[in-house]
Amino acid sequence: LNPHCCPPLWACVLTVSICVFDEYCFKLVGAGAHLFAVAGETLILPCSIQPNTSAVDMRVEWFRLDVVDSLVHLYKDQSDRNEGQILNYRGRTELLSAVRVSDEGAYKCLVEANSWYDDITVNVTVKVVGTEPVITMEGYDNSGGISLVCESRGWNPEPEVLWLNREGVSLTAEDTETHRDTEGFTVRSRITVYNSDRIHCRLLQKHHLREAEIIISGNPFKPSQVIFVA
């Protein structure tokens, strides 16, 4: 951080006026209430002071609103003071580098100098495209069908799951389970098929698609007639 100009974390449509004395008036300038980031890329958390002024004697703190022990970055007494920083953010906050799903949430920037202070809040959404889906044959049922399971991991936000036949007609899934952890959403969907066909499992997210297919031919009760397509 260079305290003599607007540092990368303090860079910045939303304006808040701050007047310390009649002859001095400052603004905190941000990029709006919501930021969207792609996992693995670098994100600037916007909170800058205008007109440009030296921040050398100011205190600037970024912290999370949605977690305990929430310090993300602290500058005070003319230096960075990150001893109490959240472990996952250490070494990542000159710019918020290598963005991950766990970075998603609400952040507050607090600026203090002499007799005034102000803050702005920024909400961050992190987008991740998950793994290629994998279709597995779970088993046979007594009614003459084959149970198929499609699974994919690491999505954010949660994707839509579609099962389709060779003509592109949508098939009804028996159930679809989702689980979220620090790496994103894991999706597991199940369907039973009764006829020879080419079955597609498609996961959709805005502007992104992942798909796998399986070919079932001949007698569905013969495992040798089930062909998986990468």
N, C-alpha and C positions, 0 to 999 in steps of 0.2 A: 504494500500500500504506500502511495505517495501522499502524505497529508496536505501537501501544498496545492493540490488540484483535486478534481473530483476523481476518486479512486474507482477501479473497475466495479466494486460492489455498490458504489454510490451513483452509478450512471443513470439518465431518466427521460402529457396530456393531462394527468391529474395534478393540480397545483393546490398548495396550502400556503397562505400568507402567514409570515411570522414577523412581527415588529417588536424589536427589543426596546428601542427608544424612538422618539418621534423622527429622528434623522436617519435611523437604520431600519431597513425592511428587507427580509430574506424570504425565499420561497424554497420549500421542498418540492422537487419535481420527480414524478414517477411515471411508469409506463402504463398505468391503469391497474385494475384490481385483479386481473387474472393473466398468468403467463402459462404458455404451453411449451414443454421441452421434450426432446427425443432422447431416450436413454442412450448413454454413451457420449453425448455431445456436451458442450459447455454452455452454461447459463449465466447471464448477468442479472443479479438481483438489483432492481433499479431504485436508487434513493440518493439523489444528488441535490446540491445546494445551488440556487441561483438567486441573484447574480453570482458569478464565480467569486469565491472568497477563500482565504486560507482556512483550512480545517485543522491546522496544527494543534490548536488548543481545545478542540471540540472532542466530545465523546460520541462515538457512533457505535451502536450495538444492533446486531441482527440476532433475532432469536425466534424459535419455533413457538407457535401458539398452541399446538396440539400435542406436545410431549412435555414430560417433566425434565428437569435439568437441561434446559432448552437452548443454551448458548450456541450460536452458529459462528459468530465472529464478533470480536470486540476490539475497538481502537480507543485508547485513552492515554492521557499523559504522554502524548507524542509518540506512541508506539503501539504495536499490536499486542494485546494481552489475551491470549487464548488458552491459558492454563485450565480454565473450567469448560473448555469447548467440548461439545458432544464428540465422542471418539470417532464416529463415522465421518466427521467433517474435517478432521485434522489433515492439513496439507492440501485442502481442496478449495479454499475460500478466497484466494485472491480473485479468482473467478470460480464459480461453483462448477468444478470440472468433473468429467465422467459421471454425468447425472444418472441416478438410479431410481428405481421405483420407490425406495424408502425416503427419497427426497421430497416426494409429493406431500403437500400440506400447506398450511398458512404460516407466513413469515411476517414479522414486524421489524421495521427499521426505526430505531429511536435515536434522535439527535439532540444533544444537550450542549449549551454553551452559555456560561455566565447565568443570566437570569431568565433564559427561555429554553424551552424544549418542545419538540413535536415528534410525531411518528406517522408512518404510513404502513398499511398492511397489504401484502401481496400474496395471492393464492397461486400455487404452482401445481400444475397437472403434468405428469410424466407419461409419455406414450411409449409403449413397447409392443413390438410385433413378436408374437410367440413362436415356438418351435414348429417345424413341419409336423402336421398331425400324423399319427400312426394308427392304423386300423388293425385290430387283432380279432381273431375268432375266439369268442369266449366259450362256446360249446353248442350243443344241439339241444332242442327241446322236444317234448313228446308229441307236439302237434306238427312236426315236420319242418321246423324252421331252424335257421342258424342264427345264433346271437352274436352280433358284431359290436365291438367297442371302439370308439374313436377317442384318442387322447392327445392333448397338446398342452404345453406349459409355457409360463412366462409372459402372459398377455397383460396389458393394461392400456385402456380400460377393458372390461370383460367383453369378449367377442360374441357375436351371434353364431350359432351352430346350425348348419343345415345338412340334412341327408337328402341325396338326390339319386334317381335311377338314371339309366343311360339316356333317356329322353329329356332329362333335366326336370322331371316332375318331382316335387317335394314329397318326401316320405316322413311319416310321423315317428319321432323318437319315443321310445318307451320312457326314458328318463334322461335328464342331463344334470350332472352334478358340477358345481364350481367350488373351488377352494382358493383363498387368497393368503399369500405369505409375503415375505419381504421381496421376493422376486417377481410378484405379480399373480395373475389368476391361472390356475390349472383347471382345464375343462375336460370332463369325461362324459361322453354321450353314448347311449346304448340303443340298438335297434335290432329287431328280429326280421329276417327276410325268409321268404318261402319259395322263391322261384329263382331260376338261373338269371343272372343279370350282372351288369356293371354298376357297382354302388359307389357313390362319391360321398365323402365327408368334407364339408367346406366350412371354414371358419372365416368370418367377415368382421372387419374393423374398417372404419372410414378410410378410404383410399388404399386399403390393404386386404389381401386375400391369401389364405393358405388352403391347400386341398390335397387330399389323398384319395385313392380309389382301390377297389378290390373287385376282381372278376370271379363270379361264381358260375360255373358251367356244369352241365351234366346233372348227375344225382347229387343234391346238396348234402346227402349223408355220407358222401365219399370225400374225406379230407383232401385227397389227391386232386380233386377237381376245383379246389379253391386257389385262385391265383392272386397274389398280392402284387400291386403295381406301385413302384416308388414314385 
